[in-house]
Amino acid sequence: MTQQMQSLQLSQTKKNNPPSSPNAAKRLYRNLSEKLKGSHSSFDEAYFRSRSERLSLRKSSVNLQCSEAMLEAVEQQDLEAVQILLYQYTPEELDLNTPNSEGLTALDIAILTNNVPIAKLLLKVGAKESPHFVNMESRTSHLSYLVQEAQQRVNDLSVQVTNDGLSTDSCEKEKQLKAWEWRYRLYKRMKSGFEHSRAPEAPSNVCLLVTSSTSLTVTFQEPHSMNSAVVTKYKVEWSCSEDFSPLVGEIIMDNLQSLRCTITGLTMGQSYYVRIYAYNMRGWGQPQTSTPPSAAPSNWKDYDGREPRHRGQIEALDRLLQQVRASHQSHSSRDSTKLQNTGRKQSVSRSLKHLFHSSNKFVKTLKRGMYLAVIFYYKDNMLVTNEDQIPIVEIDDSHASNIMQDFLWFTKLSCMWDDIRWLRQNMSISVSSSTTLQARQKMLSATAQLQNLLGTHNLGRVYYEPIKDRHGNIIIVTIREVETLYSFFNGKWMQISKLQSQRKSLSTPEEPTALDILLITIQDTLSYHRRSQQRLAPGLYLGFLKLCSSVDQIKVLVLQKLPNILCHVKIRDNSNVSREEWEWLQNLSGTDSMENMDHAAECPTRLFSELQMATKALLKQINLPLRQAKLFRLYTQEVLELGHNVSFLLLLPASDDVCTAPGQNNPYTLHSGFLHLPLQMFELGTLPCFT
């Protein structure tokens, strides 16, 4: 046995079955921290030992001490100490799956003592049983050996303590005797626990899901009866035959962080039967077949054999962009020689002018015009200029009465901040008297100016609407959350509340400027930015499509708390719609409304009931009476697959109510928790989150 085992100092009064005292975790950590401090045998050895050797030895020492502390905590059945160690160290640092000198891992000790909470905690972090136990016989013989050896040590030490009397070694021998007596009782309890255990019951709630054209997923829960030993792994088998002969394949699941297994590489349309076994230290239990007992891999696109909607589109867009770049570069090279002489003549005058008046400055006060502001934030801090102002530059000192089309064009620049210089060069070459082109050229110039002043290309995402005041000012706002408070050119960090208080003392609340409005609503603006970057969990959702139109744009109804996606309710966790389910939906669409859903043909899965529940929840969310669902329809042209295993079925109002025209009643206002986003802004918000 190891020297560590011989020097164990355990309290004689500590009982076996109840958990240890609350101070056990603190004691373990106190001992561990003292050990981790380390000490060198001499100054010379410490000095001349290379740094790499010292680090290597220290790391191995840390791992050894962590492993010893974990084993002690499990033996003492100290759940608190185990939790602290798992929080403080990685499984690799704790060396969880390396057997100790007795051939046992921490998980072995936990399951043999039937400590279910500790065993489950260890299983979740990837702990495994000792590889030495290849069968039940080897485990039985090894436990018998440990009990016999511990008993022999107890007998030997008892004789030595009796013979030594009051000698110098007597106290040390008595300590060893107490430690071995405690270990003897531990091994007997482990051996008894193993002998009285039995194989596990079958897993419960085994559900079979169709998750793609080539895969099935089986979900399950632990056996209902927990009278047997802790389950440490599961086995999933599948076959094309109901009697599972022959087997097509099997998967052993020893990572129990999720009781879910996906079977891939299957044949589309072929029915597969699936069953699952549970395993503990007594072996495999009885199998449990799935519900339904079989399923065939499929996808809604298999119904009519259509190709994926986006296949080849990204590649086509890349080719188109390359062609545009190539054509502009050739055009630019021809015209650059014409502009070269003119540029030389003006360079001297421009440089002299900039000595006395530099346009590369932030705006301090707003006059009547259009401006570009950037909000860089980190938690409660915000980037400001050296004059404690939000970074703002002027786009133009005048603007048209309706700038919406120019604003929507500008929002697209947030997808290509790195290409601003290229866009400016090519737009300046195409000299035009068009007011629209001139306005957009000024937008590009202001963007480049702001990038140069801050020393970064990425200005973030454009806020969904420009901020206006009664003085004729308009501010277009971009927002970006940074990872840390790193330095920018011409800027510093300030708490948002401090900036607001400073501005409040200078502004006039009777006639606030656009800058005042921006600062007053800064928290709402940042909240919108954070919420618009949230991503839905994988699953199938029911979304509500509602539009409203005006003279120059179409807007989409969304929730304030999640503005980058339609109003929605989750139908289920499985995002795939199978061919059979899609065929049922196609038949359902023949009713032209949701009124006859109760009389629809029998659905091959639980989708019918799930869809009913989701429809009721969605109508409640958007404040519509349930009777109005009779006029609603399901969009059955396609399933909207947004990426990251997120799919949508669309619920549509009656055809006359899909889009609200100006002057019609619109119950969805900002005060009711809804937003109407311009269609282009909605697309830009959804695209980066789900692609």
C-alpha positions as CSV (number, residue, x, y, z in Angstrom):
1,M,0.0,0.0,0.0
2,T,1.1,3.6,-0.5
3,Q,2.6,5.7,2.2
4,Q,-0.3,8.1,2.0
5,M,-2.7,5.3,3.0
6,Q,-0.5,4.3,5.9
7,S,-0.4,7.9,7.2
8,L,-4.1,8.6,7.0
9,Q,-5.4,10.3,10.2
10,L,-9.1,9.8,10.4
11,S,-11.3,10.5,13.4
12,Q,-12.3,7.4,15.3
13,T,-15.7,8.8,16.1
14,K,-16.6,9.5,12.4
15,K,-19.5,7.2,11.3
16,N,-19.6,5.4,8.0
17,N,-23.1,6.0,6.6
18,P,-24.0,9.6,7.4
19,P,-22.4,12.4,5.5
20,S,-19.4,14.0,7.0
21,S,-19.5,17.3,8.9
22,P,-19.9,20.6,7.0
23,N,-16.3,21.5,7.9
24,A,-14.9,18.6,6.0
25,A,-14.8,20.5,2.7
26,K,-12.9,23.4,4.5
27,R,-10.5,20.9,6.1
28,L,-9.8,19.3,2.7
29,Y,-9.2,22.7,1.1
30,R,-7.0,23.9,4.0
31,N,-4.9,20.7,3.7
32,L,-4.9,21.0,-0.1
33,S,-3.8,24.6,-0.1
34,E,-1.0,23.9,2.3
35,K,0.2,21.1,0.1
36,L,-0.1,23.2,-3.0
37,K,2.2,25.9,-1.5
38,G,5.0,23.3,-1.9
39,S,8.5,23.5,-0.6
40,H,12.0,22.8,-1.9
41,S,14.5,20.6,-0.2
42,S,17.1,23.2,-0.5
43,F,17.7,26.7,-1.9
44,D,20.4,25.4,-4.3
45,E,18.1,22.8,-5.8
46,A,15.3,25.4,-6.2
47,Y,17.7,27.9,-7.8
48,F,19.5,25.6,-10.2
49,R,16.4,23.7,-11.3
50,S,15.2,24.9,-14.7
51,R,12.0,26.8,-14.9
52,S,10.3,24.2,-17.1
53,E,11.2,21.5,-14.7
54,R,9.8,23.4,-11.8
55,L,6.6,24.1,-13.6
56,S,6.3,20.5,-14.7
57,L,6.9,19.1,-11.2
58,R,4.6,21.6,-9.7
59,K,1.8,20.7,-12.1
60,S,2.2,17.0,-11.4
61,S,2.2,17.8,-7.7
62,V,-1.0,19.8,-8.0
63,N,-2.7,17.0,-9.9
64,L,-1.6,14.4,-7.4
65,Q,-2.9,16.5,-4.4
66,C,-6.1,17.3,-6.2
67,S,-6.7,13.6,-7.0
68,E,-6.0,12.6,-3.4
69,A,-8.4,15.2,-2.1
70,M,-11.2,14.1,-4.5
71,L,-10.8,10.4,-3.5
72,E,-10.8,11.4,0.2
73,A,-14.0,13.5,-0.3
74,V,-15.8,10.6,-2.1
75,E,-14.7,8.1,0.6
76,Q,-16.0,10.4,3.3
77,Q,-19.2,10.9,1.3
78,D,-18.7,14.6,1.5
79,L,-20.9,16.1,-1.3
80,E,-19.9,19.6,-0.5
81,A,-16.2,18.9,-0.8
82,V,-16.8,17.1,-4.1
83,Q,-18.7,20.1,-5.5
84,I,-16.0,22.6,-4.4
85,L,-13.2,20.5,-6.0
86,L,-15.2,20.1,-9.3
87,Y,-15.8,23.9,-9.3
88,Q,-12.2,24.8,-8.6
89,Y,-10.4,22.3,-10.8
90,T,-11.0,20.6,-14.2
91,P,-11.5,16.8,-14.5
92,E,-8.0,16.5,-16.0
93,E,-6.5,18.3,-13.0
94,L,-8.4,16.0,-10.7
95,D,-7.3,13.0,-12.7
96,L,-10.8,11.5,-12.2
97,N,-10.4,8.5,-14.5
98,T,-7.0,7.2,-13.3
99,P,-7.4,4.4,-10.8
100,N,-5.7,4.8,-7.4
101,S,-3.3,2.3,-5.9
102,E,-6.2,0.1,-4.9
103,G,-7.4,0.0,-8.6
104,L,-10.5,2.2,-7.9
105,T,-11.6,5.5,-9.4
106,A,-13.7,8.1,-7.6
107,L,-16.8,6.9,-9.5
108,D,-16.1,3.3,-8.4
109,I,-16.2,4.3,-4.8
110,A,-19.3,6.4,-5.2
111,I,-21.4,3.7,-6.9
112,L,-20.1,0.8,-4.7
113,T,-21.1,2.9,-1.6
114,N,-24.4,3.7,-3.4
115,N,-23.9,7.4,-3.0
116,V,-26.2,8.5,-5.8
117,P,-25.8,12.3,-5.6
118,I,-22.0,12.1,-5.8
119,A,-22.1,9.4,-8.5
120,K,-24.4,11.5,-10.7
121,L,-22.3,14.6,-10.1
122,L,-19.2,12.7,-11.2
123,L,-21.0,11.2,-14.3
124,K,-22.0,14.7,-15.5
125,V,-18.3,15.8,-15.6
126,G,-17.3,12.6,-17.5
127,A,-16.1,10.3,-14.7
128,K,-15.7,6.6,-15.6
129,E,-15.4,3.3,-13.9
130,S,-12.1,1.6,-13.6
131,P,-11.0,-0.2,-16.8
132,H,-9.7,-3.2,-14.7
133,F,-13.3,-4.4,-14.1
134,V,-14.0,-6.2,-17.3
135,N,-16.8,-8.3,-15.8
136,M,-18.6,-9.0,-12.5
137,E,-16.3,-11.8,-11.5
138,S,-13.2,-9.5,-11.7
139,R,-15.0,-6.9,-9.6
140,T,-16.1,-9.5,-7.0
141,S,-12.6,-10.9,-6.7
142,H,-11.0,-7.5,-6.4
143,L,-13.3,-6.4,-3.7
144,S,-12.7,-9.6,-1.8
145,Y,-9.0,-9.1,-2.0
146,L,-9.3,-5.5,-0.7
147,V,-11.4,-6.7,2.3
148,Q,-8.9,-9.5,3.1
149,E,-5.9,-7.3,2.8
150,A,-7.4,-4.6,5.0
151,Q,-8.4,-7.3,7.6
152,Q,-4.9,-8.7,7.5
153,R,-3.4,-5.2,8.1
154,V,-5.8,-4.7,11.0
155,N,-4.8,-8.0,12.6
156,D,-1.1,-7.4,12.1
157,L,-1.2,-3.9,13.5
158,S,-3.4,-5.0,16.5
159,V,-0.7,-7.5,17.4
160,Q,2.1,-4.9,17.1
161,V,0.2,-2.4,19.2
162,T,-0.3,-5.0,21.9
163,N,3.3,-6.1,21.9
164,D,4.8,-2.6,21.8
165,G,3.1,-1.4,24.9
166,L,4.2,2.2,25.7
167,S,7.1,2.3,23.2
168,T,7.9,5.3,21.0
169,D,6.3,3.7,17.9
170,S,3.1,2.8,19.8
171,C,1.2,6.1,19.0
172,E,2.1,5.9,15.3
173,K,0.9,2.2,15.1
174,E,-2.3,3.1,16.9
175,K,-3.0,5.8,14.2
176,Q,-2.3,3.3,11.5
177,L,-4.6,0.8,13.1
178,K,-7.5,3.2,13.3
179,A,-7.0,4.2,9.7
180,W,-7.0,0.6,8.6
181,E,-10.0,-0.3,10.7
182,W,-11.9,2.5,9.0
183,R,-10.8,1.4,5.6
184,Y,-11.7,-2.2,6.4
185,R,-15.3,-1.1,7.2
186,L,-15.3,0.9,4.0
187,Y,-14.3,-2.1,1.8
188,K,-16.8,-4.3,3.6
189,R,-19.6,-1.8,2.8
190,M,-18.5,-1.6,-0.8
191,K,-18.4,-5.4,-1.1
192,S,-21.8,-5.7,0.5
193,G,-23.2,-3.0,-1.7
194,F,-22.0,-4.8,-4.8
195,E,-23.4,-8.2,-3.6
196,H,-26.8,-6.8,-2.9
197,S,-27.2,-4.7,-6.0
198,R,-29.0,-5.9,-9.1
199,A,-29.2,-5.0,-12.8
200,P,-31.1,-1.8,-13.6
201,E,-34.6,-1.5,-14.8
202,A,-35.3,-0.5,-18.4
203,P,-35.0,3.3,-19.3
204,S,-38.2,5.3,-19.2
205,N,-40.0,7.7,-21.6
206,V,-38.0,6.5,-24.6
207,C,-39.1,8.7,-27.5
208,L,-38.0,8.3,-31.2
209,L,-37.8,11.5,-33.3
210,V,-37.2,12.1,-37.0
211,T,-34.5,14.7,-37.1
212,S,-33.4,14.7,-40.7
213,S,-33.5,12.7,-44.0
214,T,-30.6,10.6,-42.7
215,S,-30.9,10.6,-38.9
216,L,-33.1,9.7,-36.0
217,T,-32.8,10.9,-32.4
218,V,-33.8,8.9,-29.3
219,T,-34.5,10.7,-26.0
220,F,-35.0,8.9,-22.7
221,Q,-35.0,9.2,-19.0
222,E,-33.5,7.2,-16.1
223,P,-35.3,4.0,-15.0
224,H,-38.3,4.7,-12.8
225,S,-37.0,2.3,-10.1
226,M,-33.8,3.5,-8.4
227,N,-33.5,0.5,-6.0
228,S,-30.6,-0.8,-8.1
229,A,-27.1,0.6,-8.4
230,V,-26.4,3.8,-10.2
231,V,-26.7,3.6,-14.0
232,T,-23.3,4.5,-15.6
233,K,-24.0,4.1,-19.3
234,Y,-26.7,3.2,-21.9
235,K,-26.7,1.3,-25.1
236,V,-28.8,2.2,-28.1
237,E,-29.5,-0.5,-30.8
238,W,-31.4,-0.1,-34.1
239,S,-32.5,-2.6,-36.7
240,C,-34.7,-2.7,-39.8
241,S,-36.5,-5.7,-38.3
242,E,-39.0,-5.7,-35.4
243,D,-37.2,-8.6,-33.7
244,F,-33.8,-6.7,-34.0
245,S,-32.3,-9.5,-36.0
246,P,-30.0,-8.6,-37.5
247,L,-28.8,-5.4,-35.8
248,V,-27.9,-2.5,-38.0
249,G,-25.8,-0.7,-35.4
250,E,-25.4,0.2,-31.7
251,I,-24.0,3.1,-29.7
252,I,-22.6,2.9,-26.2
253,M,-23.4,6.2,-24.3
254,D,-21.0,6.7,-21.4
255,N,-21.3,10.5,-21.4
256,L,-24.5,11.2,-19.5
257,Q,-24.5,15.0,-19.7
258,S,-27.5,14.6,-22.0
259,L,-29.9,11.6,-22.2
260,R,-30.2,12.0,-25.9
261,C,-28.6,10.0,-28.8
262,T,-28.7,10.9,-32.5
263,I,-28.3,8.0,-35.0
264,T,-26.8,9.2,-38.2
265,G,-26.0,7.7,-41.6
266,L,-29.4,6.1,-42.1
267,T,-31.3,5.6,-45.3
268,M,-34.1,8.0,-46.2
269,G,-37.5,6.4,-46.1
270,Q,-36.3,3.2,-44.5
271,S,-38.1,2.3,-41.2
272,Y,-35.8,1.6,-38.2
273,Y,-36.7,0.0,-34.9
274,V,-34.9,1.4,-31.8
275,R,-34.4,0.1,-28.3
276,I,-32.2,1.1,-25.4
277,Y,-30.6,-0.6,-22.4
278,A,-29.3,0.7,-19.1
279,Y,-26.1,-0.5,-17.4
280,N,-24.8,-0.5,-13.9
281,M,-22.0,-2.5,-12.1
282,R,-24.2,-5.6,-12.2
283,G,-24.5,-5.5,-16.0
284,W,-27.1,-4.6,-18.7
285,G,-30.7,-4.5,-17.8
286,Q,-33.8,-5.3,-19.9
287,P,-34.3,-3.2,-23.1
288,Q,-37.0,-0.7,-23.7
289,T,-38.4,-0.1,-27.2
290,S,-39.1,3.4,-28.3
291,T,-42.4,5.2,-28.8
292,P,-43.2,5.0,-31.6
293,P,-41.5,1.6,-32.1
294,S,-40.1,2.6,-35.5
295,A,-39.6,5.7,-37.7
296,A,-38.2,6.5,-41.1
297,P,-35.7,9.3,-41.6
298,S,-37.2,12.1,-43.7
299,N,-37.6,15.9,-44.2
300,W,-40.4,18.1,-45.4
301,K,-38.4,18.7,-48.6
302,D,-38.7,15.0,-49.5
303,Y,-42.4,15.4,-50.0
304,D,-42.0,17.0,-53.4
305,G,-38.2,16.4,-53.9
306,R,-37.4,20.1,-53.8
307,E,-33.8,21.3,-53.4
308,P,-32.7,23.4,-50.4
309,R,-33.7,27.0,-50.9
310,H,-30.3,28.5,-50.3
311,R,-28.2,25.9,-52.2
312,G,-25.6,27.6,-54.3
313,Q,-26.9,31.1,-53.5
314,I,-23.9,32.1,-51.3
315,E,-21.5,31.0,-54.0
316,A,-23.5,32.9,-56.6
317,L,-23.4,36.1,-54.5
318,D,-19.6,35.7,-54.0
319,R,-19.1,35.3,-57.8
320,L,-21.3,38.4,-58.4
321,L,-19.3,40.5,-55.9
322,Q,-16.0,39.4,-57.4
323,Q,-17.3,40.5,-60.9
324,V,-18.4,43.9,-59.5
325,R,-15.0,44.4,-57.8
326,A,-13.2,43.4,-61.0
327,S,-15.2,45.8,-63.2
328,H,-14.8,48.7,-60.8
329,Q,-11.1,48.1,-60.5
330,S,-10.6,48.2,-64.3
331,H,-12.8,51.3,-64.5
332,S,-10.9,52.9,-61.6
333,S,-7.5,52.2,-63.2
334,R,-8.6,54.0,-66.5
335,D,-9.9,57.0,-64.7
336,S,-7.2,57.4,-62.1
337,T,-4.7,58.8,-64.7
338,K,-7.2,61.5,-65.6
339,L,-7.6,62.6,-62.0
340,Q,-3.9,62.3,-61.1
341,N,-2.9,65.8,-62.3
342,T,-5.9,67.5,-60.7
343,G,-5.2,65.8,-57.4
344,R,-1.6,67.1,-57.4
345,K,-2.7,70.7,-58.0
346,Q,-5.1,70.6,-55.2
347,S,-2.9,68.7,-52.7
348,V,-0.9,71.7,-51.6
349,S,-3.9,73.9,-51.1
350,R,-5.7,71.2,-49.2
351,S,-2.8,70.5,-46.9
352,L,-2.5,74.3,-46.1
353,K,-6.2,74.5,-45.5
354,H,-6.1,71.6,-43.0
355,L,-3.4,73.4,-41.0
356,F,-5.9,76.0,-40.1
357,H,-9.2,74.1,-40.3
358,S,-9.3,70.4,-39.9
359,S,-12.5,68.6,-40.8
360,N,-11.4,65.5,-38.9
361,K,-13.0,66.6,-35.7
362,F,-16.0,65.4,-33.7
363,V,-19.1,67.6,-33.6
364,K,-19.7,69.2,-30.2
365,T,-23.0,71.0,-30.9
366,L,-25.7,70.2,-33.4
367,K,-26.9,72.6,-36.0
368,R,-29.6,71.8,-38.5
369,G,-28.3,68.8,-40.4
370,M,-27.7,65.1,-40.5
371,Y,-25.1,63.4,-38.3
372,L,-23.6,60.0,-37.6
373,A,-23.0,58.9,-34.0
374,V,-21.4,55.8,-32.7
375,I,-22.0,54.1,-29.3
376,F,-19.3,51.8,-28.1
377,Y,-20.1,50.3,-24.8
378,Y,-18.8,47.8,-22.3
379,K,-21.2,46.9,-19.4
380,D,-22.0,50.3,-17.8
381,N,-19.3,52.2,-19.6
382,M,-19.4,54.1,-22.9
383,L,-16.8,55.5,-25.2
384,V,-16.7,59.3,-25.3
385,T,-14.5,61.9,-26.9
386,N,-11.8,63.8,-24.9
387,E,-14.5,66.6,-24.4
388,D,-16.9,64.1,-22.8
389,Q,-19.1,63.9,-25.8
390,I,-20.6,61.0,-27.8
391,P,-18.5,60.5,-30.9
392,I,-20.5,62.3,-33.7
393,V,-19.5,63.6,-37.1
394,E,-21.5,65.6,-39.6
395,I,-22.9,63.9,-42.7
396,D,-24.5,67.0,-44.3
397,D,-25.6,70.4,-43.2
398,S,-28.9,69.9,-45.0
399,H,-31.1,66.9,-45.8
400,A,-34.2,66.0,-47.7
401,S,-37.6,65.9,-45.9
402,N,-37.7,62.1,-46.3
403,I,-34.4,60.3,-45.7
404,M,-35.8,56.8,-45.2
405,Q,-34.5,55.3,-48.4
406,D,-31.0,56.7,-47.8
407,F,-31.2,55.5,-44.2
408,L,-32.1,52.0,-45.3
409,W,-29.3,52.0,-47.8
410,F,-26.9,53.1,-45.0
411,T,-27.9,50.2,-42.8
412,K,-26.5,47.8,-45.4
413,L,-23.1,49.3,-44.8
414,S,-23.0,47.5,-41.4
415,C,-22.4,44.3,-43.4
416,M,-19.3,45.7,-45.1
417,W,-17.5,48.3,-42.9
418,D,-14.2,47.1,-44.2
419,D,-15.1,48.0,-47.7
420,I,-16.0,51.7,-47.1
421,R,-12.8,52.9,-48.7
422,W,-13.4,50.8,-51.8
423,L,-17.0,52.0,-52.0
424,R,-15.9,55.7,-51.8
425,Q,-13.3,55.3,-54.5
426,N,-15.7,53.7,-56.9
427,M,-18.6,56.0,-56.1
428,S,-16.5,59.1,-56.6
429,I,-15.4,57.9,-60.0
430,S,-19.0,57.8,-61.3
431,V,-19.6,61.6,-61.3
432,S,-23.3,62.2,-61.2
433,S,-25.6,65.1,-60.5
434,S,-28.0,62.7,-58.8
435,T,-29.1,64.0,-55.4
436,T,-29.3,60.4,-54.1
437,L,-25.8,59.5,-55.1
438,Q,-24.4,62.7,-53.6
439,A,-26.2,62.1,-50.3
440,R,-24.8,58.6,-50.1
441,Q,-21.4,59.7,-51.0
442,K,-21.5,62.1,-48.0
443,M,-22.6,59.2,-45.8
444,L,-19.6,57.2,-46.9
445,S,-17.3,60.1,-46.3
446,A,-18.7,60.6,-42.8
447,T,-18.3,56.9,-42.1
448,A,-14.7,56.9,-43.2
449,Q,-14.0,60.0,-41.1
450,L,-15.5,58.3,-38.0
451,Q,-13.4,55.2,-38.7
452,N,-10.2,57.2,-38.9
453,L,-10.9,59.2,-35.8
454,L,-11.6,56.1,-33.7
455,G,-9.0,53.9,-35.4
456,T,-11.3,51.0,-36.1
457,H,-13.4,49.8,-39.1
458,N,-16.1,48.1,-37.2
459,L,-18.7,50.6,-36.1
460,G,-21.2,48.0,-35.1
461,R,-24.9,47.7,-36.1
462,V,-27.2,50.5,-37.1
463,Y,-30.0,51.4,-34.7
464,Y,-33.4,50.6,-36.3
465,E,-34.5,54.2,-36.7
466,P,-32.8,57.7,-36.9
467,I,-33.3,60.1,-34.0
468,K,-34.9,63.4,-34.9
469,D,-35.7,66.6,-33.1
470,R,-37.8,69.7,-33.8
471,H,-34.7,71.7,-34.7
472,G,-34.3,69.8,-38.0
473,N,-31.4,67.5,-36.7
474,I,-31.2,63.9,-37.6
475,I,-28.8,61.4,-36.0
476,I,-28.1,58.0,-37.4
477,V,-26.7,55.8,-34.6
478,T,-24.5,52.7,-34.8
479,I,-24.0,50.5,-31.7
480,R,-21.2,48.1,-30.9
481,E,-20.5,46.1,-27.7
482,V,-16.8,45.6,-27.1
483,E,-15.1,42.8,-25.3
484,T,-13.0,44.9,-22.9
485,L,-12.2,48.5,-22.1
486,Y,-9.3,48.8,-24.6
487,S,-8.2,52.1,-25.9
488,F,-9.4,53.9,-29.0
489,F,-7.9,56.9,-30.8
490,N,-9.4,60.2,-29.6
491,G,-11.6,58.6,-27.0
492,K,-11.9,57.5,-23.3
493,W,-14.3,55.5,-21.2
494,M,-17.0,57.0,-19.0
495,Q,-19.9,55.6,-17.0
496,I,-23.2,56.1,-18.8
497,S,-24.9,57.6,-15.8
498,K,-22.2,60.2,-15.3
499,L,-22.4,61.2,-19.0
500,Q,-26.2,61.6,-18.7
501,S,-26.0,63.7,-15.6
502,Q,-23.4,66.0,-17.2
503,R,-25.6,66.5,-20.4
504,K,-28.7,67.0,-18.3
505,S,-27.2,70.1,-16.7
506,L,-26.5,71.6,-20.1
507,S,-29.6,70.8,-22.1
508,T,-33.0,72.4,-22.3
509,P,-35.8,69.9,-21.5
510,E,-38.4,72.1,-23.2
511,E,-36.8,71.7,-26.6
512,P,-34.4,68.7,-26.4
513,T,-32.1,68.2,-29.3
514,A,-31.6,64.9,-31.0
515,L,-28.4,64.5,-28.9
516,D,-30.4,65.0,-25.7
517,I,-33.0,62.5,-26.9
518,L,-30.2,60.0,-27.6
519,L,-28.7,60.4,-24.1
520,I,-32.1,60.2,-22.4
521,T,-33.0,57.0,-24.2
522,I,-29.5,55.5,-24.2
523,Q,-30.5,52.6,-21.9
524,D,-33.4,51.6,-24.2
525,T,-31.1,51.9,-27.2
526,L,-28.6,49.5,-25.6
527,S,-31.3,47.1,-24.5
528,Y,-32.6,46.9,-28.0
529,H,-29.1,46.2,-29.2
530,R,-28.6,43.4,-26.7
531,R,-31.9,41.8,-27.3
532,S,-31.5,41.9,-31.1
533,Q,-28.5,39.7,-30.8
534,Q,-30.2,36.9,-28.9
535,R,-30.5,33.6,-30.6
536,L,-33.4,31.2,-30.2
537,A,-32.8,27.7,-28.7
538,P,-33.0,24.9,-31.3
539,G,-36.5,23.8,-32.0
540,L,-39.6,24.2,-34.2
541,Y,-41.5,27.5,-33.6
542,L,-44.8,28.9,-34.7
543,G,-44.4,32.5,-35.8
544,F,-47.0,35.2,-36.5
545,L,-46.5,37.3,-39.6
546,K,-48.1,40.7,-39.4
547,L,-47.1,43.7,-41.6
548,C,-48.0,47.3,-41.8
549,S,-47.3,49.6,-44.7
550,S,-46.7,53.3,-45.3
551,V,-45.9,55.4,-48.3
552,D,-42.2,54.4,-48.5
553,Q,-41.7,51.3,-46.5
554,I,-43.1,48.0,-45.1
555,K,-42.7,47.2,-41.4
556,V,-42.8,43.9,-39.5
557,L,-44.4,43.3,-36.2
558,V,-42.0,42.0,-33.5
559,L,-41.8,41.9,-29.8
560,Q,-39.7,44.5,-28.0
561,K,-38.0,41.8,-25.9
562,L,-36.8,39.9,-29.0
563,P,-36.8,42.3,-32.0
564,N,-34.8,40.1,-34.4
565,I,-37.5,37.5,-34.9
566,L,-41.2,37.3,-35.4
567,C,-43.7,37.0,-32.6
568,H,-43.4,33.3,-31.8
569,V,-44.1,30.3,-29.5
570,K,-42.0,27.2,-29.4
571,I,-43.8,24.1,-30.7
572,R,-41.2,21.5,-29.7
573,D,-37.5,20.9,-29.4
574,N,-37.1,18.9,-32.6
575,S,-36.7,21.4,-35.5
576,N,-37.2,18.9,-38.3
577,V,-40.6,18.5,-39.9
578,S,-40.8,15.0,-41.4
579,R,-42.3,14.1,-44.8
580,E,-45.4,12.6,-43.1
581,E,-46.0,15.7,-41.0
582,W,-45.6,18.0,-44.0
583,E,-48.1,15.9,-46.0
584,W,-50.6,16.2,-43.1
585,L,-50.0,20.0,-43.1
586,Q,-50.6,20.1,-46.9
587,N,-53.9,18.3,-46.4
588,L,-54.8,20.7,-43.5
589,S,-54.2,23.7,-45.8
590,G,-57.0,22.6,-48.0
591,T,-59.4,23.8,-45.3
592,D,-58.2,27.4,-45.9
593,S,-58.4,28.3,-42.2
594,M,-57.6,27.0,-38.7
595,E,-61.4,26.5,-38.1
596,N,-61.4,22.9,-39.2
597,M,-58.3,21.7,-37.5
598,D,-60.3,19.6,-35.1
599,H,-61.7,17.7,-38.0
600,A,-58.4,17.3,-39.9
601,A,-57.0,13.9,-40.8
602,E,-55.1,12.1,-38.1
603,C,-51.6,13.4,-37.7
604,P,-48.8,10.7,-37.8
605,T,-47.1,12.3,-34.8
606,R,-47.9,14.6,-31.8
607,L,-47.6,17.6,-34.1
608,F,-51.4,18.2,-34.2
609,S,-51.7,18.6,-30.4
610,E,-48.4,20.5,-30.2
611,L,-49.7,22.9,-32.9
612,Q,-53.0,23.5,-31.1
613,M,-51.2,24.4,-27.9
614,A,-48.8,26.7,-29.6
615,T,-51.6,28.5,-31.5
616,K,-53.5,29.2,-28.3
617,A,-50.3,30.4,-26.6
618,L,-49.4,32.6,-29.6
619,L,-52.8,34.2,-29.8
620,K,-52.6,35.0,-26.1
621,Q,-49.2,36.6,-26.6
622,I,-50.4,38.9,-29.3
623,N,-53.6,39.7,-27.5
624,L,-56.1,38.2,-29.9
625,P,-59.2,36.2,-28.9
626,L,-59.1,32.5,-29.6
627,R,-62.2,32.7,-31.9
628,Q,-60.2,34.8,-34.3
629,A,-58.0,31.7,-35.0
630,K,-60.8,30.4,-37.2
631,L,-59.8,33.0,-39.8
632,F,-56.0,32.3,-39.6
633,R,-54.1,30.1,-42.0
634,L,-50.8,28.1,-41.9
635,Y,-48.2,29.0,-44.5
636,T,-47.6,25.7,-46.3
637,Q,-45.3,26.7,-49.1
638,E,-42.2,25.9,-47.0
639,V,-40.8,25.5,-43.5
640,L,-38.5,28.5,-42.7
641,E,-35.2,27.0,-41.7
642,L,-33.2,29.8,-40.2
643,G,-30.1,27.8,-39.3
644,H,-28.6,26.5,-36.0
645,N,-31.5,24.0,-35.9
646,V,-34.2,26.7,-35.7
647,S,-37.3,26.2,-37.9
648,F,-40.5,28.2,-38.2
649,L,-44.1,27.4,-39.3
650,L,-45.9,30.7,-40.1
651,L,-49.4,31.6,-38.8
652,L,-51.0,34.1,-41.2
653,P,-54.0,36.3,-40.5
654,A,-56.9,36.5,-43.0
655,S,-55.6,37.7,-46.4
656,D,-57.1,41.2,-45.9
657,D,-55.4,41.6,-42.5
658,V,-51.8,40.4,-43.3
659,C,-50.7,44.0,-44.0
660,T,-52.3,47.0,-42.3
661,A,-52.5,50.1,-44.5
662,P,-52.3,53.7,-43.3
663,G,-55.4,54.8,-41.5
664,Q,-56.5,51.3,-40.4
665,N,-56.7,50.3,-36.8
666,N,-53.4,49.0,-35.4
667,P,-53.5,47.6,-31.8
668,Y,-49.8,46.8,-31.8
669,T,-48.0,49.8,-30.4
670,L,-44.8,50.5,-28.5
671,H,-46.8,50.7,-25.3
672,S,-48.2,47.3,-25.7
673,G,-44.8,45.7,-25.9
674,F,-44.5,45.5,-29.7
675,L,-42.3,47.2,-32.3
676,H,-42.7,47.8,-36.0
677,L,-39.3,47.3,-37.6
678,P,-38.6,48.3,-41.2
679,L,-38.4,45.1,-43.3
680,Q,-34.8,45.7,-44.2
681,M,-33.8,46.2,-40.5
682,F,-35.6,43.0,-39.6
683,E,-33.7,41.1,-42.2
684,L,-30.4,42.5,-41.1
685,G,-31.2,41.6,-37.5
686,T,-32.2,38.0,-38.2
687,L,-29.4,37.3,-40.7
688,P,-26.4,37.4,-38.4
689,C,-28.1,35.5,-35.5
690,F,-29.3,32.5,-37.5
691,T,-26.7,32.0,-40.3
